[in-house]
Amino acid sequence: MTPSLVSGEAPGMLHNGPQTHVHIKGVGVMGRSPAAVILVGILLLGVKAGLDRPIRVGVPHELQWAVADWSLEEVELVTTTSQQGLDFFVCDAGEDLEGALPLKERAGILVVNRLHPMVGPVNLEELLADGAMSCYGAEEYESLWEKSLGELAGHIKPKSEGEIVELVAKGLDVAGIISPEGLWAGLKPLQLVDCQLQQRAYLIPVPQGWLADRLASFYPRRRTKIDQFLKQLADQVEEEDPEVLMMAVGDIMFERKVKGLQLKRGWTYPFEQVAPTLKGADLVFANLECPLGVGGRFLNMFRGEPESVWGLAYGGVDVVSLANNHILDYDNQVLFQTMDILGEAGIGFAGAGRNLAEARTPLIVEQGGLRIAFLAYTEMWFVYTREPHNWAATDILPGVAPARLDLVKEDVRSARKQADVVVVSFHWGQEYKEEPTQAQYELGRGAVDAGAHLVLGHHPHVLQGVEFYKGGVIVYSLGNFVFDELRPPLTEESIILQAVLKRGKVEQIDFLPVRIVNCQPRILSSREGRYIIQRIERLSRRLLPR
């Protein structure tokens, strides 16, 4: 039996007690007239019936959200502002909260576009008085912001939360008041200093009449029913939504000058400046731009030493993409060595395998209460090899997962059934170009259309913009991370992407500015690295819908 909702201002059950108890005091059955005995019997039967009824909970209309998902046995919900005839009553903080049980909290947040230069704390009154921005409030929470903002509420236009999110994500001249659950990476929350958009609902026990109280003490079934109600309620208290802080970085290459410095200064040298920060994340992702091993057949450029994996582990790297144009530079033999070396170090990988099915199989990582799927692909047009070699995996040949949109969409849809968050890595685009290609747009947006939450790009060796598309985040290029200098300064300037992952979304992202000095990435202070963040924002603004 689930709770029934009954409308009415004055529920009428259990009023016999308060109205009649003074007439019953001292009444005995023996020596009384039959009429008195019958009256007392009827009264006691009525009280017993009242004790047998479902638990009655009164809920004012404006607090219905607090009980909207209740599914409790033997509970009757009554829409009312009166406490008469009830066992419990739902109220907000304005009531006497003695003996209250906290229920839910309804909160609102002020958001602007992620690329808007405004940062908190913000005075909402000044923001609205300025008139430069249109401000919308989620109509689902209109009572909340009207109560919290008073006269300021008259400046806010109600719209559905979905409409507000879309408007804010597309423009720099719109602000919105939405629920925290509506927040995603395309929106930037601002701290308010002049108001608090918050309402808390509490459950309070309603005092019972003298007779009902006395009889209930002789009727343990009623006490048991109330205890069961409270236990069911406690069992349904929502746990905090699990979240994972993931960091993602660009290309990591252990050859040429990088290898020389490792041999001279140690295998962990490239990560010594960034390891403490990366280890502070729950999960770290990178593109491994070279195989690790010995021997093999020389086909192109790169082969890192097996011991370089110690640097990855020291740097806190948990997952790498192998889907790139260098992972087969020393043929299949060293690809297989790489897979084994990573596995022995406890580092996961995606995007390559002993056949196409294996290369397309998502790596599922369980972290912080979330299941996160990683897929990785590479474009084929820029792959170079000195001898004929099959780079893309086939049904019978090893290699990488090719960046074909039909395969990507199929794999993402499958991964969505297995994981809470899907991350897709692409090796794509043109080297040293800050603008994404048309193929990048089609692949990135196609992955999000299929259900990906975060798309990470590599290969251009310079930073490209970030696009917020249909609730997903596409980072077109993370640039270099551990690399020697090719075309400074742009190839030396990079970021660490910080992404807060929650079930079914990327809630927020941020960027840590990085400069590569002597093959070693170093995190810059906010002041030193502001020009890098400004470049990311400038490149990203070009991607906003027009």
Phi, psi and omega in degrees: 000125178260162184301139174258145182252121183242129179269148177149141184281336186225083176303140191255006183275154174065038174259351180299321183303298183299331184278337192236354191295332181292336180278347185262342187306125178082359181290133175240157181283316183290137175084007179254161180291154178304325180296319180294319180297317180297319180297315179297319180299316179298319181297316181293322177297322178295317178296318179299318178298321177297324179287334181278344186291167176298159172296130181254125181240122177270135183227114172301151184304319185287353179247015180301331180300334184287339183240010188300330183251017177295138173219082189237144179284145172057042179230133177242121179267134183235123177284110185195157171253358179265150178259005183290138176069021182244158172267322181221158181221137178266128181220172175255189188292351179285349182269169172290117189258023179296127180071021184279150175251119179297134175257252184249166175241133173252125184229155174235154177226150176266128183231150171228174178300141182304332183266002179291138182290345183294138174229157179278172359284154187235140173267110185297323180299317179292321180299315181287324181292330182296324177077000182284338181239142171277137181238128180242148177238141181296120183296338176296338183239027185301319180297327180293307184285335174294318180291322185282329191256346179060233184296334179299334183300335180294343180270357186254131182264126180283137172212166176292154182300320179300319178295319181296314180302317181294318180297314182293320182294337183263344187222156180263001182245024182230136171240157181216151172252116183227175175280155176302330180294337180277355182289136172215179192295338179284352182244145179247118178284142179244137177283130179265139181255344186251001177198166178229118182271085187206140175215133182241138178255140180233154174251123179242142175286139180268128178302137180261163177293161183303313183294315180299320179297315182296314183290326181298329179293337176263007185229078188299339181299325179293316178298319179297319180298318179293318178299320179295321178299312182295325178292316177301319181295316179297324180292336182264003178299129184291130173284154178297135181300125182296146178220152181231130173270111179251138173246142179230140181230173186275215188286134175242123185225125183252056179223181177050234185293328179298313180298318179300319179290326176295316180296329182273320189244357177114154186292337182270356186311313186301337188253004189296330181276338187248348185305314181301322179290312181298323180290346176282350178273160175282334187204136180232133182238144178210167171258122178270106191273016178202154173282162177239128179163195178226158178072214182084175181256122184292115178246332181212247196245312200250143168202110177279159178286149179304325183292347178298339178297335177296325177295317177301313181295317179298324181282359177082014181287129183255325185221139176231153169270136173254001183276087178208179186271013179233351188294341178251022182300335177241036171070181186297326185302315183280334172301313180296321176300317181301314180299319180291318181297316178297317180299318179294332180273357180077023179256124180279160179214160178216158171098357177214157180186182182282351173199177185295320180300318180291321180294330181271353183287129180289145169274122180257121179246128175262119185211129173058030180087002179244150170255118185244124182259135177244129173236150181215143184215159173225145170290153186257343191294334182261004180291130180237138176214139184288339176231152179303129180204142180275108183277316180284133178296151175234186179298335184236353183243146177285165178155202183256163176280120182286146182278069174260128187299324180295319179292318181301311182297318179297317182291320180295316179300319178294318181295326180299330180284343184253347190220162177277329181223138179243124178247129181240129178253135177236134168261108195205177171082191182247138180297138174066017177253131180276347181260131175295153175275167177299323179297322177298314178303313185294318180290313182296311180292325177296322177296318179293319177303325181279348177126003178291146179260328183220127178244129183240127183252147177219170174108322181296340180069002172228163180286143170235173187286172178246131180246135175257106191234115175050042179085354177255166180239127179242113177260105192291328173202129177270359179072200177274164173225295171250105186201156171273164188282123179254301180228073180294157006270344189297327180284350178265350186253129187211189178217160162253120177278127173253124182231127174269113181263132171233172184301116176082010180193162165263112186282318181211153172228160175207166183234133170257120181289141185227141169237134179270119181239116180055048178070011185239114178291137180228134181280130181269156174291166179303321181289314182294323187262007183301325182294330177290315179296321178297324178293317177302314181294322178294315178295326181286324179299330177296340183267354179295144177301143179246000000 
